[in-house]
Amino acid sequence: MNTPFRLDDHPRRPQPLTPPPDGYFDRLPTQIMARVQPEARQESAAFGWLRVLSMPLRTALASVVVLGGFTATFLLSQPDAATTPRLAHANLAAVPRTEMVQYLLASDERLSTSDLSELPVADQDLVHDYLQASPAEVQAALDEQPSELNYL
Amino acid sequence: MEDQDILAKFADPASRNLAFNQLVRKYQQKVYWHVRKMVVDHDDADDLTQDTFVKVWNHLGNFRQDASLYTWIYRIATNECLNFLSSKRRKFLLPLNDVSEELAAKMEADPSLAGDEVELKLQKAILRLPDKQRLVFNLKYYEDMKYEDMAEVTGTSVGALKASYHHAVKKIEQYINEPS
């Protein structure tokens, strides 16, 4: 008859299962560090340098960032003063001259002497392209008009 | 390196990585074998061991030293194991015995137990225990952990742990002595 099994009499095997692959415990710390390191690296790269600064400096830095943001938004929202006349000039140049004349004849629109007087101030290139008159000639033409028409 | 030194160095950002590396090297084998005995499969044990140390990294800054670092790490590893086993049952809608059978099949395939019928039967008897009782048995029988430390790991009273271990031994002996 077999002796009944008693756990205390059985030789204890501390690790009864097959050990892990060779070198497993040499590699494991590296694998674990690789899993926790990205968090640590991102944290230090993004905000780590902020921790070095004192609280007043951090507050001042935040104010500069906010004010800078407002300034940049304001400047970027302004229309480009140089672009607008250039664009108008290009659009006008694209209209064929015959169509332009037809438009002026068919509509009630008339060029007044005040339009003529403002043209050299608004755009010198336009004067050169379409008026083909020197500033002296323009001035002489204006001087010949009755003074009340000039200031209407 | 002593646990206190590891904790002090971990608290300093400049030496945190070094301290954690030391901690992993100090406890990796204990954690791995503790987990491996619970889940049997090496790959599962590998995943759970890594998960355990990632959690240790995440929470070590909040570790209160009213428990020892050693039992605190064991507690995290134990919870990882129990969660893994219970989620495995939920995932596949398996009853308790089916997971035990699966673990027993892996145990039978382990070359380390080939030819040792009594040892294989002992391991299969251990696998038939409920998870928490198996955990208590492993901590006492294989690691000879003090009941007071086991109480910290499991959150169970010393008296309940002694009773659990006593009943586990009886169940195992009874299973092995049953005629095949």
Interface residues (C-beta under 8 A of the other chain):
Chain A: P4 F5 R6 L7 H10 R12 R13 P14 Q15 P16 L17 T18 P19 P20 P21 Y24 F25 L28 P29 Q31 I32 M33 R35 V36 Q37 A40
Chain B: R16 N17 F20 N21 V24 R25 Q28 Q29 Y32 W33 R36 K37 V40 H42 A45 D46 T49 Q50 F53 V54 W57 N58 M107 D110 P111 S112 L113 V118 E119 L122 Q123 Y141 Y142 V169 I172 E173 I176 N177
